[in-house]
Amino acid sequence: MDISKVVVFRTRDEEYGMPIEHVISIEKLEDINVIPNMPYYMKGVVKVRGELIPVLDTHQIFHRQHMTMDEDVKLIVIQSDDISAALIVKEAKEILDIQEEQLKSISIGAFQATKYFEAVASLEDRLITIINPTLLLASLENFAVVKEGMLSHQS
């Protein structure tokens, strides 16, 4: 029986899970260095452990709305296949074990724009949408340009 660990966070009233093997850390939201003329979902960059990392607003990505910044807001620093990014989220405070039989596929044609939603964990009293971080970052409009710029500064 396969069990996956995910970091659970909220955006609006929905819960999402990021596989723990892609999570580097969970940080307090502190000073973001704003960079003008970035894509709508990118708030700027932060320095985490000496590395400049783009800050992405999950509320903008999933709902095209601004997130209200309060004490519950956190940064989940993730690692995709080729770049790190910090996701602005609400209430990233729980790590759950999800068993394989709790995962339901969401392979509906309407989800082509959100291929990064890999599955839904159907738990007793809640649903948690599982995210593939590599597909999430690859799906973002103009993120290839952001990624290229960030990687060139790290060399």
N, C-alpha and C positions, 0 to 999 in steps of 0.2 A: 504494500500500500504506500503510494507516494504522498508525502506531505510537503507542502510548500509553505515557506514563511513569507509573509508580506507585511510591509509597513502600511498601515491604514491611515488615510487622511480624508479630510472633507473639502469639498468645493461646493458652495451653496449648501443644499441639504443632502447631496449625494455623497456616498462613500466610495473611495477608490483604493486599490491596493497596488503597491509597487513591489515586485519581487525583491526580497532583502539582499540578494546577491548583487543587485544594481545600486543599492543605497550605500553611499560613502558615509554620510552623516546627516544629522538633523540639527539645524542651527537656529539661533534666534535671528529674527529679521532685524538687521542693523543697517548701517549706512550703505545704501546702494549708490554707486557712482553712476549717475544718469548719463546716458550717451544719446545726444540728439539724433533724430532721423532714423531710429531703429524701427524694426517691424512692430506693429501694434502690441504684440504679446511680450516683447522684451523690454524690461524695465531698466536695464543697465547691466553693470557687472559688479561682482563682489570678489574680494580676495579671501580664499579659504586655503589654509595651509600653504601659503605662498603662491597659489595658482589663481590667475584671473579666470572667473567663471561667469558665463552669461546667466542672468536672472530672468526666468520666464514665469509669467503670471498664468496659472492654471485656470483661473476664473475667466480670463480673456480667451484662452485657447478653447475651453469647453463651452463657454456661454456667451462670449463676446460682451462681457460686462466687467466693469471695474470691481475689484475686491475691496471691501472696507478693511482698512488696516487697523488691527487692534492687538491686544496681548496674546490672542490665540494664534496669530499668524506666525508661521514657521517657514524655514527654507529646508527642503529636502534636497540634499546634494546627491545627484545620481550620476552614474557612469553608464553611457551607452557603449556601443561597440567602439567608437572612436573619439568621443568627447565627453567631458563632464559638463553638467548644467545644474543650476539651482532652481528648483520649482517653488514658487510662492504658493503655500497651501494653508488651509485652516486645520487646526487640531491634529497635527501629526504626533500621536502619542501612544499608538498601540501597535504591537506586533502580534499577528495572528498566525496560527497553524491552520492551513487549509488543506483538506484531504482531496485527493484526485476526484473522488465521487461527488464532491460538493461543487465542482467546476462544471458549468454548463457553457457550451459553445454559443457564440452569437454570430453565426455566419449568415446573416440576412443581407440581401443585396443593398438595402438602404444604408448599411454601415460601411460602404466603401470609403467614405470620407473620414471615417474613424477606425481604420484598420488596426490602429494601436490598441483598441479595446480587445484584448485577447479572449476573455471569458468573463462570466459572471459567477462569483462564488455565492451559491445559494445556501445561506446559513439558516438556522432555525427562525430567527426573528429579523433578519436583515439581508440585503443584497449588496455585494461589494464588486465593483467592476475592476477587473485586473488589467493593468496597463503594461504594454511592452515599451520600454523607454527608447529603444533604438527606432522602432516604428513611429513613436510619438515625435521625436525630434526630426526624423526624415520627412514627416508629413507637414511640417510647419513651412508656411510660405516664406521664401527668402532665407531660410535657416542655413542653407548651404553657403551663402555668402558670409553670414555671421560665423559659422563654423570655420570657414577658411581663414577669416581674419583672426579668430581666436587661436587657431593652431599655428598660424604664422608668427604670432607674438610669443608662443611658448618655445619655439625652436632656438 
